[in-house]
Amino acid sequence: MASEAAGSATQNRAWSSTAPPGEFRPYIPTEDQPAEFSLRAIVFGALFGILFGAVTVYVGLRAGLTVSASIPIAVLSITILRAFGKATILENNIVQTIGSAGESVAAGVIFTLPALIFLGFELEYARIFLLALIGGWIGVLFMIPLRRQLIVKEHGNLLYPEGTACADVLVAGDRGGSFAGRVFWGLGLGGVYTFMMNTMRMWGGQPDYQPKWLPGASFRAAITSEYLGVGYVIGPKVAGIIFAGGCFSWLVMMPAIKFFGSLAPNAALYPSTVPIPDMTPDQLWSSYIRPMGAGAVAAAGLITLMKTMPTIFAALSSGLKDVRAQRGGAAAASTRVERDLPMTTVIIGSVVVMAMMWTMLTFKPIPDAQTSALANLVAAVFVIIFGFLFVTVSSRICGLIGTSANPVSGMTIATLMATCAMFLAMGWTGGAYAALALTIGGAVCIAAANAGATSQDLKTGYLVGATPQRQQVGLVIGVMASTIAIGFTLMLMNVGLAQYKTVQIPLNVSALPDGVKIEKSEYPYKGKAYTLVNAIGSREVPDGKFLYDPGTQKIEIQWIQGIGSDQAAAPQARLMATVINGILNQRLPWRLVLLGVFLVVAVELLGIRSLSFAVGSYLSIATTMAIFTGGVVRWLVERGAKKAGGQEESEVSPGSLYASGLIAAGGVFGLLAIVINLLQDKTITDQLPGWLGFLHLPIPDKLFSIGPRFLPGLSANPLLSVAMFATLAATLFYFARKKLN
């Protein structure tokens, strides 16, 4: 009853999320205590955290980008909880608070931890789970003493755009506004499209045209619903810059390499082991463009970090002042909207997190990467120190420019460079310490990413009149729930998207070349025992994992893991591996890396956002072209809106909501296609840990492959693929122009 009275009272008065501090009043009055931390809010929040954590892993590894999940979760929560009876705005706020932790923690994980693969190590579920938990909790704990200063006292200065927009959605939903229909349309149509393309294979997922008049080039697009949605959300400018990077790599550099390489002697040029005249566009990309792209992304990350240094120092200075003021004895919270978790929780939690980190590194080290107890203690301390510094920086930067522009990669690079420099000075080099440095950087990256989202959630709560203490508990729960799905999804994609290609590479295992090592002497594959060989930085064997046949004394099969392939490029993780390898192991094709560095310098001098361009130059043009299509659709929508005297698109516009549905549909049904593939292929399932063996079921291989079985000619026609993607883009344009009810 109290909540209904509060709702009617607030609906009758004017409310603005951007009112100055002196005039601000929360949407729910301070003295009212409507239902908030209910069981259904916790359950649905945890479920959304698991779902959007998995979707973010899938989309982020493939597109190299992540988008905020708070608004889609808030929209879905309003509709779903309404179906279960009267729901308060504070319950919906708890749902989006818990659920959004999945997206932010997943972003930090995929930006860093897949680099273990590029450094030559295996992914382990327990390690991913613990690091995600540690980093996520740090992001929540260190925001507790900062909330009063950043969210409350600087309400008029730090706007927290995503948090403010989410508050507007919650208020509109409480007043009877409905946004969910547009999200559900995106989920439905995007889901049908993705299922028919990925699972039923009614049309190809990547039409490709390799012109004979431009050898080495390739025009292709990965026509997925999530890429279309991501392009729409980030807008035409950023999507265009990303696509420009792809065009430069695939339509300029690769044809140039092919042209000049065809004039050279018929010999392989490092890092490739195949002569350039014989190379396909995919081989040109993987051998030459990706090292250049890694150098470009690293340089762009450093430039972005240097540009934001004044902001970082100012944020750090202000944050330390805030903490000192908090210790100085702020007045005790007198009302529920002023009540935070106590500082003792922060202190005890920090000690527990540090102990968890040391215990994991000491008693469950990465295989073949055992480090000393002293190094493990140093790592645990570094995680706390760098975690506090960059949580402070991240939360303040997000208040100024939003989470989408939060330079998390730059903060992680700074952490890795400082850590690797200290390791190098102490003589701690080699693979074990490379893995340790990445572990530190991964935990800090997750903490910084989650702190940005946490501050946005706390801002939303402040605007609508939530209880901070309950939100903070909800965030801890959200981190715990989402980590369950994040590691599982990461491993699922690494195995489910893996490819096995036949090769013939002679190898003398009794005298292995530099950069090549044997990982397993007995590796079963299709009923035959092979030797698993791993190569990093070798001039005789390309980077990757291979199956060596002792009988023929040749490498016969290349095992291309899902993460790092063209289907899940993971550009940020490749960047982290490049930084670590460059400082500690010094095993990089430096000439190609430097080409990427100077390319970024030239782009910066032109006044273009180099990080977006660099990411585009690293990714496959199939990804960037599809993302650009979404940006073009948004440009057409905004152009039509301007002519009609309307407003530009925002995060709560019809098109953005529909695009969010497309992204979620692509992630969910894309993962479904991977699972179905695993259920049918025991060869792939055998690569999963034993406890995931239940995934294999005796399902006929062609049960779901309707297109190749009944329409082989039509389903293989690239023109059908283009037509279907154009149809999906047309639905996006239609729903973006159609006003909300």
N, C-alpha and C positions, 0 to 999 in steps of 0.2 A: 504493500500500500504506500509506503514511504517513497518508493521509486516512482510510482505513477504520479504522485503529487508533485514530486520534484520535476518530472518530465513535463507536466502541464504548466508548471510555474515557469520553467525555463523557456518553453516554447512561446510564451507570451511576451518575452522580453527580447530586445535586440542582443545578438551575440556576435562577436568578432574574434577570430583566432589571432588577429594581428594587432589588437588594441595595445596601447602603451602600458608599461607596468603599473603606473599609478591608477589607470582606469580599468585594468583587467579584472574580470571576474570569471571563474571557471564555469563551464556549461552546467555542471551539476554543482549546486551550492555547497560550500564547505561543510555546513552543519548537517546536510543530508547524508545518509548512509545506505544507498540502494544496494541490491545484490551485486556482488562484484567477483569475488574469488570462489565461484561456484564449481561444483564437480564437473558439470557439463562444459563449462568454459575451459577448465584444465584439460579435459579429455579431448575436446575438439581442437584446442590450441596445440596439444602434443601431436595429434594426427596431422594437422596442417604443417607442423614443423617437420615431421617425417616426410610428408609428401613433397613440400617445397624444397627441403634439403636434397632429396633425390633428384628433383627436376633441375635444381641449380647445378648439381654436379654434372648432369647430362648435358645441359645447354652450355654451361660455362666451359667444359672441356672441348666441346665442339666449336663454339663460336668465339671463345676467348673473351666473352663479355658476360656480365651478370646484371640482372635488373632487380629492383626492389620488390619484395613480396608483400609488404605491409598492406598496401591498398587492395590488391586482389584478395588477400586473406580477410581483410575487414569487410569487403563487399560480400564475400561468400558467407562469412559468419553472420552478418545481419539477416540474410535470407534463411540460412539453416537453423539458427537458434529461434527465429520467428516461427518456424514450423513446429518447434517443440514447446511452444507457448510464449507468453510475454517475456521478452529479454530486455535487460537494461543496457544502456550505452556502455556502462562500465564492464559488463560481462563481455560484450563484443570487443572492447579494448583489451581485455585480458587475453582473449583468443588471438588477436593479431599480435600482441606482445610476445606471447609464447611461440606462436607460429613463425614469426619473422626471424627468430633466432636461427631457424634452420637454414634460411637463405644466406645470412651473414657468415655463419660458421662454415658452411659449405664453400662459400667464396674464398675464405682464407685457406681452406684445405686444398682446393684445386689449384690455387695460385702457387703452391709450394711443394706439397708432399709428393705429387707425381714425379718431381725431379729425382726422387730415389731411383726410379726406373732409368732415367738418363745417366745417372751416376753408376749404374750397374748393379743395383740392389733390388730385392723383391719387395712388393707391397704386402704388408701383413695387416689383417683386420684389427688385431688387438692394438698395434702401434698407432694406426690411424685413429681408432676410437679414443685412446688415451690422450693423444696430442690434441685432438679436436676438443676433448673435454677440458684439458688444461688451458688451452688458449681461450676457449669460450668462457670459462669461469673467470679468467683474468680480466677479460673484457667487461664482465658484469661487475666484479668486485671493485675494480679501480674506478668505476663510474659512480659508485655510491658516494664517496666524499666529494665528488665534483658536481653532483646534481644540483645542490642548492645554489651554487654560484652560477653555473652555466645555464641551467634551465630557468631558474626563478629570477635571480638578481639581474641577469642579462637578457631578460625576456625580449626587450625592445631592440637589442643589438644582434643577438644570435637568433636567426629566424627558423633554422632547422626546416627547410622547405618540405621535405618528404613527411616529416612528423606533422607539420601544419596541415598539409593536404590530407593526410590520413584522418586528422581530427575533423576536417570539413566533411569527409565521407561519413564518419560515425555520427556526426550531428545531423546531417541530411537524412541518414537512415533512421535515426531516432525520431525525426519529424515526419517520417513516412515516405521519404524519397527511396526510389528503387534503382540500383545500378546493376544488380546481379544478373538480370536478364541478358545484358550485353556480354558479360563474362561467360555465362553458360552457352550462349550462341557460339562464341569462340571455341570453348571446350568441345562442344558437340560437333561442329563442322570440321574443326581442326582434327579432332579425334577420328572421325570417319575418314578424312583425307589421309591421315598418317597410317591408319590401319590398312586401308586399301593399298597404299603405296609400299609400306615396309613389310607388312605381314602377308597380305594376299598377292602382292607384286603385280598389281594390275597395270602399273606403268613404272618405268625406271625412276630412280631417285636422283640421278645425276646425268642429264643429257650433256653430251660432250661433242665438240667440233674442233678438230685439229687441222687447220688449213694447210694445204700443201704449199700455198704461196707465202707462208711464214713459218718455216720449219722451227720446231722447238716451242711454238706457242700453242695454247689451248684455250678455247672458250668453253666454259662449263659452269654449271650452277647446281648446288645441292638444294633441291627445291623442297625444303622442309617447311612446315608451318612455324616452327620455332624461330628459324632465321628470318622469315617474313615479319613475325611479330617483333623480334628484337630490333630489326631495322626501323620499324615504325616507331617504337618507343624511343630510340636514341635520336631519331630525327634525321632529316636529309643532309645536314651539314656534316655531322660526325660519320654517318653512313657513307657519304661521298668521299671523305678523306680516307676512310678505311679501304674503300673500293679503289681509290687512286693508288694506294700502296700495292694492292693486288695486281692492278693493271701494269704498274712499273715492273714488278717481278715477272709476271707471266707473259706480258706482251712486249716488253722491252729487253730485260736482262736475259731471259731464257733464250729468245731468238738470237740475241747477240752472242751468247756463249756457244750456241749451236753453229752460228755462222763462222766465228773465228776458230772454234774447235775443229771444224771440218777441214780447215787448212793445215792443221797441225799433224805431226806423225801419228800413225794409228796406235797410240799408247794412252793408257789411262792417266788422268791428271788428278792428283790427290785433292780432296778426300774420296773421290770416286775410284772404283776399281774397274770401271767399264769405259772404253774409249768414247769420247764425246760424240763422234758420228753415229755410234750405235745406241745412244741413249734416248729413251723416251722422255716426254715432258715430265712425267712423274719422277723419273730418275734424276733429271736435271734439277728439279725442285728439291728433292730430298738431299742430293749431294752438294749442291752449290748455293741454292737460294736460302735454304734453312740456316746454314751458318751465317750468311749475310744478314738474314732476318733476325737471328739471335743477337748479333752485334748491334743491329739497328734498335731492337727493343731495349737492350742493355743501355745503350747511349741515350735513348729517349727517356728511359727511366731515371738516369742520372741527371739529365737536363731538367726534367720535371722536379726532381728532388731539389736541385740547386735553386730553381725558380721559387719553390715553396719554402726555402730555408728561412726567410724573414718571417713568414707566417708560422712556421714550425717553432722558431725560437720565441716568438711572441706568445704563441699558444702555450708553450712549455713554461715560460716565465709566469704567465697569468695563472696557469694551472697550479704551479707550486705555491703561488701566493694564496690561491683558494684553499689549498690543503692546510697551509699554516693558519689561515683564518679559521678554518674548521676546527683545528686543534686548539686554537686560542679560546674556545669556549663559546660556540654559538648557542643561542637560546634553545632550550629543549622544545621539541615539537609539541605544539599545543592542540593542533587539530590533525585529523587523519591525513589531509592532503600535504602535511609537512613532515610526515613520519617516514624516515628511512630506516633501513637495517642498521644496527649499531656498528660503530667503528671496530669493536671487538670482533665482529664477524669478518670484516675486511682483513684484520691482522691475522686472525687464526686461519682464515681461508688462504691467505698468501703463504703461510708456513706449510699448510697442508699441500698446496699446489706444488711448492718447491720440493717437498718430500716425495710427492708422487713422481715428479720429473726425475729426481736422482734415483729413485727406486727402479723406475722403468729402464733408465740408461744402464744401471749397474747389474740388475738381475735379469733383464730381458733385452740385451743389446741386439742391434741389427746383425744378422748372421755375417760372419767374416768382417765385423766392424767393431770389435771389442776395444773400448778405450779405458783409460785409467780412472780410478775412483776420484782422483783430483780433477781430472778433466770433466767428469760427470757433475761434480759439485760446482765447478765453474760454470758449466752449462745451465744448471738449475738457477744459479744466482743471476746469470745474464738474462734468463727468461723473465725473471721478476723485474730487474732493472729496466731493460729495454721495453718490457711489457708496460710498466707504469709510464715511461716516457711517451711511448707512442699511443697508448690509450688516451692520455691527456691531449696529445696533438690531434689525434683522429677525431675525438669528440668535439673539439673546438672548430676544426676545419669543416666538419659536417654541419655545424651550426651556421657557418658562413656561406658555404657553397654547395652543401648537400652531399649525400653519400655517393652519388654517381661520379662526382669529381674528386673523391677522396683518394689521395695518392698513396694507397696502401702498398703498391709495388715498390714505390720509392723508399718508403719507410723500411720495408723488408730488405731492399738492397743495402741501405745504410747499416742495418743490423748485420747482414752477411759480411759486408766489407770490413766492419769493425771487428767482428768475430774472427774472420779469416786472417786479418792482419795480425791479431794477437796470437792466433794459433801458429802462424808462420814465424813470428818472432820467438816463440817458445819451441819451435821445431816440431810442432804437432801437424805433420802433413800426411798425405796418403788418403786412401779411400775411407778409412774409419773416421778420420777427423772431418772429411768432407761430409759424411753422413751426419756427424754430430753438429756441424755448423748448420746444415739444413734443418735439423731438428729444432735448433734454437730459432732460426729464422721462421720456420713453420709455425711454432707456437706464438711468436710475436705477431706474425701476419694475421693469424686467426684472432688474436686478442684485439688488434687494431681494427680489423673488419667488424668484429662483433661490437666493439665499443661505439663505432659510428652508428650502427643500427640501434644499439641500446639507447644512445642519447636521443635518437629520433623517436623511439618508443616512449621514453620518459617525457619528451616534449608533448607528444600526443596526449599522454596521461595528464600532464599539467593543464593542458588546454580544456580537456573535458571534465576535469575534477576527479581524477583517479587517485588511489592511495599508492604512493611511491613504493612503500614497503612490499605491498602485494605484487606490484609490477616486478620488483627486483627478484622476489621469490619465483614469480612466473618465468622470468628470463633464465634463472638457473635451471628450472624444469625444462624449458624449451631447449637449452643447450644439451641436456642429458638425453632428451627424446630424439633430437635430430641426429646426434652422433651415431645412433643405432643404424640409421639408413645411409649415412654419408659413406662410411667405410665400405659397406656392402655394395653400394652402387658403384663406387670407384673400382672395386675389384671385379664386379660384374662386367663393367665396360671394358676393362683391360683384357679380360678373357673373351667376352662375347663379341668384341669387335676385332679380335686378333685374326691375322691372315697367315697362311702357310704357303710360301712360294718355292717352287723347285729351282734350285741353282746348282752349279757345278764349280766348286772352288777347291783346288788342291790345298792340303794343309798337312804339315809335318807336326804331329802332336808331341813328338819327342824333343822338338826345338821350336817352341811356339814363338812367333814374332812378337815384338813389343806391342802392348795394348790388347793382347788376346789371352784369355785365361779359360780354363775348363771349370765349369760350375758344377756339373753332375756327370759322373762317368756312365751311369745307367739311366737313360731317359726314355721311357716307353712312348712310342708314337705309332698308331695303327698296327699294333702287334709286333713291332720291331724295336730293338734296343739301339738307341743312338747315344752319342756323347753330346751334352749340351755345352756349347761354346759361347762365350760372351766377348765381344770386341768393342773397345772404346779407343779411338785415336790411333788405330793401326793403319799402316800404309798398304797392307796386303789384303786385309779383310775389312769390308765396310762395317760401320758402326751397327750394332744390333746383336741379336741372339740367333744362333744357328744350330742345326742338328748335323753332327759329323758321323759318318758311317765308317767304323773301324775297318770294315771289309774292303771297301773301295778306297779308303784313305782320302776321302773327299767330303767337303761340306755339301750336303745334298738338299737341305731344306732351310730356308730362312723363316724364322718365327718372328713375324712383325706383330708386336704387342699392340693391343687396342689403343692404349694411351701413347701418344707420340706419332700415331699413324695419321693419314690424311683425314680420317673420320673423327679423330679426337686429338687435335694437334697440341693442346695445352701450352700455348705460347709463353704464359707467365712462368710456368714451371720450368720450361726450357731456358728461360732467362736466368732463373735462380741457379740452375745447373751450370750455365755458362759462366756466371760470376764466380762460383765456387771452383770450377775447373781452371778458370783463368788465374786465380790467385794461388790456390793450393797445389793443384796437380800440373798446371801449366801445359795442358794437353788440348790445344785448340788449333784449328786451321786459321791462324792469325790474319793472314792476308785477306781471307774472305770476311772475317769478323770486322776488320778495319774498314773494308769497303762499306759495310753496313753502317759503321760509326760515322764515316764522312758523308754518307748519304743523308743521315739524320741531321748532321750539322748544316748541310745545304738546305734541307727542308725547313729547319728552324730559321735560317736566314731569310727565307721567303715569307716568314710570318705564319706558317702553318703549324697546327698542333701535331708535333712530331710523334707523340706516343701512338695516336690513332693511326697515323700513316705507317709507323713501324710495325704495329700489330698486323695491319693489312698486308704489308710486304712479306710477313712471315707465314700468314695463313694461306691456305689454298684459295685460288680465285673462285672456286666453287662456293666457298663460304662467303667471301666478300661480295660476290655478285648477287647472291640471294638476299643478303642483308641490305645491299643497296636498293634492291627492288622494294623492300619495305619502306626505306627512306623516300623513294620516289612517290609511293602511294601517299605518304604523309604530306609531301610537298604539294601534290595535286589537291588533297583535301584542304590544306591551309590556303592554297591559292583560290580555291572556290569559295572558302569561307570569307576571305578578305573582300572578294568581289561582292559578296552578299552582305557585307557589313558586319560579319560575325567576328568572334574572337579566335585567336590561335589555339592550337591543341594544347592541352595540359594533361597532368597525370590522371585526372578524373574525367577526361573527356570520353565520349562514346568510342572513338577509335582506339584510344589507349586501353580502355577496358576490354574491348574485343581482342586487341593484340595480346593482352595478358592471358586471355583464354587460349589463344593460339599457341603461345609459349608453353603454357601448362600442358596443353594437349600434345604438343610435340614431344615434351619430356616424358609424360606418362606413357603414351603409346609407343614412343621410341624405345623405352625400357621394356615394354611388353614384347616388342619384336625381338629384342635381345634374349629375353627369357625363353620365348618360344623356340628361338634358334638353339639355345642351350638344351632345352627339353628334347630336341630332335637329334642332337649331335653329341655322341658320347666322347668323341675325340676332344671336343672343346671342354666338356664337363670334367674330364680327367685332369685338366689343368687347375681346377679350383681346389681349395683346401678340402680335406676329407669330410668335414662337417657340412659342406655344401653339396655333397654328393646326391642329396635327395632331389636336386634340380633335374636330374636326368630321368626321363620317363620314356617308355617305348612308344613314341608317337611317330607315325610314318613321316618320312622326310618331306613329302610333297602334299601333306594334308592341307596346309593353308596356302600353298602356292597355286592359287586359282589362275592367275594370268598366264604363267608359262605352260600350264597344263591344257588350258582350253583356248587361249588367245595368244599363242606364242609370237606371231608376227606383229600383232597390234601392240601388245604389252612391251615389246622391245623397240618400238618406234619412238625416237626421241621427240618427234613433233607432238605426240600425245602427252608426253611429260610436260612439255612447254605449255600446251593448251590447258592442262589441269592446274598447273601453277598459276597461270594467268587467271583462271577461274577463281582460285582461292584469293588471289590479290584483288579481284573484282569484288568478292564478298567483303573484304576488309574495307575497300573504298565505300561500298554501299552502307555498311553499318557505321562507318566513321561519319558519314554525312547525315545519317538518320538520327534525329534528336532523341534523347532519353525521355521516357514517359514521366 
